[in-house]
């Protein structure tokens, strides 16, 4: 029977219908018919629906099942719950073994009901693309067994993956474009919360199967514009992509929010963020970092972990901004000092007061009680890079008074020495080789390594530059020591083989076993991330991983670019001349 030019009607046995693996209600690892049926039975009240069919002895005549015919079988678009209920009534033996505990709950069907549902009305089309918008309109707009917020997110995500633009999806669901973008971002955030963290079984059940959990607080806390105001950038972009460059611990952060907004709805706990709560206050309590993460310092005696899954939503933070006191927390008591030396203890001159003991307006003048201004000593840090054998920067020459030049000078009268700033990445590397490509790669890498903000803003570029510099440096090194590293076409070996040679062949770094060990570490631990971060998004691109790789790269790069002495090069002649001079002495 033909209903229209597009839709046709027929009567088909429910046992011959296939449940829809692409239904937005389903978020399953397996799309088998058994897995879908089990999911509907446990999480979508199919047994209760089966009991209502037994009471009515039929399906409601107005409830037509919509399917599409792919040439071999009918796949249900609308009416998966009704179809599943009829299936288990007609043949309970189709239940998978994992659902045998549900058998006693399935009502016994009488002959009249069996006859009425042995074949049901089906309206079908040959094109799923025409049926999906109708089904979406039924559930998202007309609200028949209304799709949950999660189901709508899944539908939008599925349609977006089909290359449908956001305007088409908004028109189908009769919602605005902004809501479509929110649903896209929300679906990605929920996926990360569920699959990016390890959850106990009871909490996993809440996240996976509890359809009554309100997801709106979670979406507000993750997608609000207040997130961008607080951290300086959004967690998720408009098209749903996670901002992993800006948040290296994004999975754990989203997991913390899921615990406070979703898990907390089923737990009697104070660690909760609800609909009416302020997102801004919640972020300040949970991640009290001011405007930027770098302004946060750990409190004494605490091991800081911003992304601890068990952190409370409120209460005292593990972190306290500098120069601020947290209410209710007393400063750690200072150990008592004794003016009398104990037995066997030498009498030492008085130590100068530490900076934290000096009042903010300067030390008091003993004569009149007023504050004296401290003189700022001249900077002693050189703007030039340090020689390789220096452990601290040379002091700038300064004229000292005669009394300070005497042997009686005490530590309290000497000028303070500023310690060198710790290395961020590879800013201390220099290229002393006559190779334009090596020089350019080294220059660009050291320039990006010299600023802390670049480790966040140009992280992907840094991974690529480190990979390129390591590859070209090894090729240069092998050419100088006459170790073959090219195929018959003149192309050098892939980076994996180049690093493997450095880790296994003793002639690569003669008399330097530590460099071979570093190469082995790179080959076994870091090479995949260097490769993946240059070619796809499978690698770990956190700042910690960047710095770990740089730590093992540094000695190899320093040796090849700065320290190694090669034959037939100017540095070789200079080295030989210096050696001859030492012998004459």
GIHUGI-V27166 format. One record per residue. N is the residue number from 1. SS is DSSP state (helix for helix, strand for strand, loop for the rest). OMEGA is omega in degrees with one decimal (none if undefined). Layout:
# GIHUGI-V27166
[[N SS OMEGA] [N SS OMEGA]]
This chain:
# GIHUGI-V27166
[[1 loop -179.5] [2 strand 178.6] [3 loop 178.4] [4 loop 178.1] [5 loop -176.8] [6 loop -172.3] [7 loop 176.3] [8 strand -176.2] [9 strand 178.4] [10 strand 173.2] [11 strand -172.4] [12 strand 176.6] [13 loop 176.6] [14 helix -179.4] [15 helix 179.8] [16 helix -178.6] [17 loop 177.8] [18 strand 175.4] [19 loop -170.7] [20 loop 178.5] [21 loop -178.6] [22 loop 178.9] [23 loop -178.1] [24 loop 177.7] [25 loop -172.3] [26 loop 171.9] [27 loop -169.5] [28 loop 174.7] [29 loop 176.5] [30 loop -179.8] [31 loop 177.1] [32 loop 179.6] [33 helix 178.4] [34 helix -179.1] [35 helix 179.8] [36 helix 179.9] [37 helix 179.2] [38 helix 178.8] [39 helix 179.5] [40 helix -179.3] [41 helix -173.3] [42 helix -168.9] [43 helix -174.8] [44 loop 170.0] [45 loop -179.1] [46 helix 179.5] [47 helix 176.1] [48 helix 177.6] [49 helix 177.7] [50 helix 178.1] [51 helix 178.6] [52 helix 175.9] [53 helix 177.5] [54 helix 179.9] [55 helix -178.9] [56 helix -177.9] [57 loop 178.2] [58 loop 168.3] [59 loop 175.6] [60 loop -176.5] [61 loop -179.7] [62 loop -175.3] [63 loop 178.9] [64 loop 177.2] [65 strand 177.3] [66 strand 178.5] [67 strand 166.1] [68 strand -175.7] [69 strand -175.9] [70 loop -178.9] [71 loop 179.7] [72 loop -175.2] [73 loop 177.4] [74 strand 178.3] [75 strand -172.4] [76 strand 173.1] [77 strand -179.2] [78 strand -179.6] [79 loop 179.5] [80 helix 179.4] [81 helix 179.5] [82 helix 179.4] [83 helix 179.2] [84 helix 179.0] [85 helix 178.5] [86 helix 179.7] [87 helix -175.9] [88 helix 175.3] [89 helix -178.7] [90 helix -177.4] [91 loop -179.3] [92 helix -177.1] [93 helix 178.0] [94 helix 179.1] [95 loop 173.6] [96 loop -177.8] [97 helix -178.3] [98 helix -179.7] [99 helix -178.6] [100 helix 177.9] [101 helix -179.7] [102 helix -176.7] [103 helix -179.5] [104 helix -178.0] [105 helix -177.7] [106 loop -177.2] [107 loop 177.8] [108 loop -176.2] [109 loop 175.8] [110 loop -175.0] [111 helix -178.2] [112 helix 179.8] [113 helix 178.8] [114 helix -179.6] [115 helix -176.7] [116 helix -176.6] [117 helix 179.1] [118 loop 170.4] [119 loop -176.9] [120 strand 179.4] [121 strand 179.9] [122 strand 173.5] [123 strand -171.7] [124 strand 175.7] [125 strand 179.5] [126 loop -176.0] [127 loop 180.0] [128 helix -176.6] [129 helix 178.2] [130 helix -177.2] [131 helix -176.6] [132 helix 180.0] [133 helix 178.9] [134 helix 179.7] [135 helix 179.1] [136 helix -179.8] [137 helix -179.9] [138 helix -172.4] [139 helix -175.3] [140 helix -176.3] [141 helix -178.7] [142 helix 174.2] [143 loop 168.9] [144 loop -173.5] [145 loop -167.3] [146 loop 173.5] [147 loop 173.8] [148 loop 177.3] [149 helix 179.7] [150 helix 179.1] [151 helix 178.3] [152 helix 177.0] [153 helix 179.6] [154 helix -179.7] [155 helix -179.3] [156 helix 179.5] [157 helix -179.0] [158 helix -179.9] [159 helix 179.2] [160 helix 178.0] [161 helix 177.7] [162 loop -179.9] [163 loop 172.8] [164 loop -179.8] [165 loop -174.2] [166 helix 179.8] [167 helix 178.3] [168 helix -179.1] [169 helix 179.0] [170 helix -179.8] [171 helix 179.8] [172 helix -177.1] [173 helix -178.4] [174 loop 175.8] [175 loop -178.4] [176 loop -176.0] [177 helix -179.5] [178 helix 180.0] [179 helix 177.4] [180 helix 179.6] [181 helix 178.1] [182 helix 179.3] [183 helix 177.0] [184 helix -179.3] [185 helix -179.3] [186 helix 179.7] [187 helix 179.2] [188 helix 179.3] [189 helix -179.8] [190 helix 177.0] [191 helix 179.9] [192 helix 179.1] [193 helix -175.3] [194 helix -170.9] [195 helix -178.9] [196 loop -178.7] [197 loop 177.8] [198 loop -176.0] [199 loop 170.2] [200 loop -175.0] [201 helix -177.6] [202 helix 178.4] [203 helix 177.3] [204 helix 178.9] [205 helix 178.1] [206 helix -176.9] [207 helix -174.0] [208 helix -163.5] [209 helix -176.8] [210 loop -176.9] [211 loop -177.0] [212 loop 177.9] [213 loop 180.0] [214 loop -177.4] [215 loop -176.7] [216 helix 177.8] [217 helix 178.7] [218 helix -178.7] [219 helix 179.0] [220 helix -176.3] [221 helix -177.1] [222 helix -169.4] [223 helix -177.5] [224 loop 175.4] [225 helix 177.3] [226 helix 176.9] [227 helix 178.7] [228 helix 178.4] [229 helix -175.8] [230 helix -174.7] [231 helix -178.3] [232 loop 178.1] [233 loop -177.5] [234 loop 174.7] [235 loop -177.3] [236 strand 177.4] [237 loop -174.3] [238 loop -178.3] [239 loop 176.5] [240 loop -177.9] [241 loop 177.0] [242 strand -179.7] [243 loop -176.5] [244 loop 177.2] [245 loop -178.9] [246 loop -177.6] [247 loop -177.5] [248 loop 178.7] [249 loop -174.2] [250 helix -177.5] [251 helix -178.5] [252 helix 179.1] [253 helix 178.6] [254 helix 176.1] [255 helix 176.6] [256 helix 179.9] [257 helix 177.7] [258 helix 178.3] [259 helix -176.4] [260 helix -174.1] [261 helix -175.9] [262 loop 179.6] [263 helix -176.6] [264 helix 178.2] [265 helix 179.6] [266 helix -178.9] [267 loop 176.8] [268 loop -175.2] [269 loop 177.7] [270 loop -177.6] [271 loop -171.2] [272 loop 171.5] [273 loop -174.8] [274 loop -175.5] [275 loop -172.8] [276 loop -177.1] [277 loop 178.7] [278 loop 178.0] [279 helix -178.3] [280 helix 178.7] [281 helix 179.7] [282 helix -179.7] [283 helix 179.8] [284 helix -180.0] [285 helix -173.9] [286 helix 176.2] [287 loop -175.7] [288 loop -172.1] [289 loop -179.0] [290 loop 179.8] [291 loop -177.0] [292 loop -179.3] [293 helix -174.3] [294 helix -179.0] [295 helix -175.0] [296 strand 177.0] [297 strand -178.6] [298 strand 175.2] [299 loop 179.5] [300 loop 175.2] [301 loop -179.2] [302 loop 172.1] [303 loop -171.3] [304 loop 173.6] [305 loop -178.5] [306 loop -169.7] [307 loop 175.5] [308 loop -176.5] [309 loop -178.4] [310 loop 179.2] [311 loop 176.9] [312 loop 177.5] [313 loop 178.2] [314 loop 178.4] [315 loop -177.0] [316 loop -178.3] [317 loop 172.0] [318 loop -176.3] [319 strand 175.2] [320 strand 177.9] [321 strand -178.3] [322 loop 175.2] [323 loop 175.1] [324 loop 178.0] [325 loop 177.0] [326 loop -177.1] [327 loop 176.8] [328 loop -179.0] [329 loop 179.1] [330 loop 176.9] [331 loop -179.6] [332 loop -178.8] [333 loop 177.9] [334 loop 179.0] [335 loop -179.5] [336 loop 178.5] [337 loop 179.7] [338 loop -179.9] [339 loop -178.7] [340 loop 179.3] [341 loop 177.0] [342 loop -178.9] [343 loop 178.2] [344 loop -178.7] [345 loop 179.7] [346 loop 174.1] [347 loop -179.7] [348 loop 175.4] [349 loop -179.4] [350 loop 176.7] [351 loop 176.1] [352 loop 179.7] [353 loop 176.6] [354 loop -177.0] [355 helix -177.0] [356 helix 178.6] [357 helix -179.3] [358 loop 179.1] [359 loop -176.7] [360 loop -179.6] [361 loop 179.8] [362 loop 179.8] [363 loop -179.5] [364 strand 173.9] [365 loop -177.4] [366 loop -176.1] [367 loop -173.8] [368 loop 176.4] [369 loop 179.3] [370 loop -179.2] [371 strand 177.4] [372 loop 176.6] [373 loop 179.2] [374 loop 175.9] [375 loop 179.3] [376 loop -179.5] [377 loop 178.8] [378 loop -178.9] [379 loop -179.0] [380 loop -178.3] [381 loop -180.0] [382 loop 177.8] [383 loop -178.0] [384 loop 178.4] [385 loop -178.4] [386 loop 171.6] [387 loop -174.3] [388 loop -175.3] [389 loop -179.7] [390 loop 177.3] [391 loop 176.6] [392 loop -176.9] [393 loop 178.1] [394 loop 178.9] [395 loop 175.3] [396 loop 179.9] [397 loop 179.8] [398 loop -179.5] [399 loop 179.6] [400 loop 174.3] [401 loop -177.9] [402 helix -176.4] [403 helix 179.7] [404 helix 178.0] [405 helix -178.0] [406 loop -179.9] [407 loop -176.5] [408 loop -177.8] [409 loop -180.0] [410 loop 178.8] [411 helix -176.9] [412 helix -178.1] [413 helix -179.3] [414 loop 178.9] [415 loop 179.5] [416 loop 177.9] [417 loop -179.9] [418 loop -178.8] [419 loop 178.5] [420 loop 179.7] [421 loop 179.2] [422 loop -178.6] [423 loop 175.5] [424 loop -176.3] [425 loop -177.5] [426 loop -176.5] [427 loop -179.2] [428 loop -177.9] [429 loop 175.1] [430 loop 178.0] [431 loop 179.1] [432 loop -177.2] [433 loop 179.6] [434 loop -179.8] [435 loop -173.5] [436 helix -177.8] [437 helix 177.3] [438 helix -179.7] [439 helix -176.8] [440 helix 178.8] [441 helix 179.5] [442 helix -179.6] [443 helix -177.4] [444 helix 180.0] [445 helix -179.2] [446 helix 178.1] [447 helix 179.4] [448 helix -178.3] [449 helix -169.0] [450 loop -177.2] [451 loop -175.7] [452 loop -179.4] [453 loop -178.8] [454 helix 179.5] [455 helix 175.0] [456 helix -173.0] [457 helix -175.7] [458 loop -174.4] [459 helix -179.6] [460 helix 177.7] [461 helix 179.8] [462 helix 176.0] [463 helix -178.5] [464 helix -179.7] [465 helix 178.5] [466 helix 178.9] [467 helix -178.2] [468 helix -178.6] [469 helix 177.5] [470 helix -178.7] [471 helix -176.4] [472 helix 178.3] [473 helix 178.6] [474 helix 177.1] [475 helix 178.3] [476 helix -178.3] [477 helix -179.3] [478 helix 177.3] [479 helix -177.3] [480 helix -178.8] [481 loop 176.0] [482 loop 176.3] [483 loop -176.3] [484 loop -179.9] [485 loop -179.1] [486 strand 177.7] [487 loop -176.6] [488 loop -179.6] [489 loop 179.5] [490 loop 178.1] [491 loop -179.8] [492 strand -177.6] [493 loop 174.3] [494 loop -174.9] [495 helix 179.0] [496 helix 179.0] [497 helix 178.5] [498 helix 179.8] [499 helix 177.8] [500 helix 176.6] [501 helix -178.8] [502 helix -176.7] [503 helix -173.7] [504 helix -174.7] [505 loop -173.9] [506 loop -177.3] [507 loop -179.3] [508 loop 178.0] [509 loop -176.7] [510 loop 176.0] [511 loop 178.3] [512 loop -176.7] [513 helix -177.8] [514 helix 178.2] [515 helix 176.4] [516 helix 177.9] [517 helix 176.7] [518 helix 177.9] [519 helix 177.8] [520 helix 177.1] [521 helix 178.4] [522 helix -178.2] [523 helix -174.1] [524 helix -173.8] [525 helix -166.6] [526 helix -172.0] [527 helix 179.8] [528 helix 179.7] [529 helix 176.6] [530 helix -179.2] [531 helix -176.4] [532 helix -178.7] [533 helix 175.7] [534 helix -172.6] [535 helix -179.8] [536 loop -176.2] [537 loop -178.0] [538 loop -173.1] [539 loop 173.9] [540 loop -176.9] [541 loop 178.9] [542 loop 177.4] [543 helix 179.6] [544 helix 179.2] [545 helix 178.1] [546 helix -178.2] [547 helix 176.3] [548 helix 179.6] [549 helix 179.8] [550 helix 179.8] [551 helix 178.6] [552 helix 177.7] [553 helix -170.3] [554 helix -176.8] [555 helix 178.5] [556 helix 179.9] [557 helix 178.6] [558 helix -178.7] [559 helix -175.5] [560 helix -173.1] [561 helix -170.9] [562 helix -166.2] [563 helix -174.7] [564 loop 177.9] [565 loop -176.7] [566 loop 176.8] [567 loop 173.4] [568 loop 176.6] [569 loop -176.2] [570 helix -177.6] [571 helix 176.6] [572 helix 179.3] [573 helix 179.3] [574 helix -179.9] [575 helix 180.0] [576 helix 179.7] [577 helix 179.3] [578 helix 179.8] [579 helix 178.2] [580 helix 178.8] [581 helix 178.7] [582 helix 179.9] [583 helix 179.9] [584 helix 179.0] [585 loop none]]
